[in-house]
């Protein structure tokens, strides 16, 4: 009669190099989250003041004439990005700007937090599990939709700022998210999530046979 013994959830010991890499990843992730959070808080304070706030603008095939050369001849260029400093921002610009920064903080904290928990689990010897699959999917979905929402509110800020500065006489780029980047990110997330899900299933089947 065959004896079937079920092993624990440990999936192997990591080498010192792997552990060092994961620890370095954790430190870098925490530093990135802290830097972005501080930067966003400073930005929120600046937006809250409503005065002398630099705002990044994006344009779609906006021609501008720039004087170049000794003779002062004008050269027509296509402007795609520029920064403008508004002396006084209206609430219509301040509110979406602050919302975008708050969403950025929440998004990066959730994404980095999930990845740190994943790294901790891997350091403990568990790579594939339902919990790790959930962490990967949560980080991916949050990042995908969170940063898209941040871009949306940043575009609202830019459009409202230009409207305030030019008295609605100038239009910036439309509020949108590049579809190719979004689709590519969704595809990569689906592949990673599938890999972890299949790995978890194979791991549980293997444990049941050992």
C-alpha positions, 0 to 999 in steps of 0.5 A, spaced: 500 500 500 502 506 497 503 512 503 501 519 501 504 524 505 502 531 503 508 536 504 507 543 507 506 550 503 514 551 502 516 551 495 524 551 496 529 555 499 532 561 496 539 562 495 542 568 498 543 572 492 535 571 490 534 573 498 538 579 497 535 581 490 528 581 494 530 585 500 533 590 495 527 590 491 523 591 498 527 597 500 527 600 493 519 599 493 518 603 500 523 608 497 519 609 491 512 609 495 515 614 500 518 619 494 511 619 490 507 620 496 511 626 499 512 629 492 504 628 491 503 632 498 507 637 496 503 638 490 497 638 493 499 643 498 501 648 492 494 646 488 491 648 495 494 655 495 491 656 488 497 661 486 503 660 482 502 653 480 506 650 474 501 645 470 504 641 465 500 641 458 499 637 452 497 639 445 495 635 439 499 638 433 499 645 435 504 649 431 508 655 434 512 660 431 519 660 434 524 666 432 531 662 430 537 664 427 541 671 427 536 674 422 530 673 427 527 668 422 521 664 424 521 657 425 514 653 425 514 647 430 509 642 432 508 643 440 506 637 444 508 639 451 509 645 455 509 648 462 505 654 464 504 657 471 498 660 473 497 666 477 491 664 480 487 657 479 480 657 479 476 651 484 475 648 477 482 646 476 484 645 483 479 640 485 481 635 480 488 636 481 488 635 488 483 628 486 489 626 481 494 627 487 490 623 492 489 617 487 496 617 485 498 616 493 493 611 494 495 607 487 502 607 489 501 605 496 496 599 494 501 597 488 507 597 492 504 594 498 502 588 494 508 587 491 512 588 498 507 582 501 508 578 495 516 579 496 515 577 503 511 571 501 517 569 496 522 570 502 518 565 506 519 560 501 512 560 497 511 563 490 505 560 488 499 560 492 492 563 492 494 569 496 500 571 492 495 570 485 490 575 489 496 580 491 499 580 483 492 581 480 490 587 486 497 590 484 496 590 477 488 592 476 489 598 481 495 600 477 492 599 471 486 603 472 489 608 478 494 611 473 489 612 468 484 615 473 490 620 475 492 622 468 484 623 467 484 628 472 491 631 470 488 633 464 482 636 467 487 640 471 490 642 465 484 644 461 481 648 466 488 652 467 488 653 460 481 656 460 482 660 466 489 663 463 486 664 456 479 666 457 477 660 453 480 662 447 485 656 447 484 648 447 489 643 450 489 636 448 483 632 449 482 628 455 484 621 454 488 615 455 492 612 450 489 605 448 495 601 446 498 603 452 492 601 456 491 594 452 498 592 453 498 593 460 492 589 461 495 584 456 501 583 461 497 583 467 492 577 464 499 573 462 502 574 469 495 573 473 494 566 469 501 564 470 500 565 478 494 561 477 496 556 473 502 555 478 498 555 484 494 549 481 500 545 479 503 546 486 496 544 489 496 538 485 503 536 486 502 537 493 496 532 493 501 527 489 507 527 494 
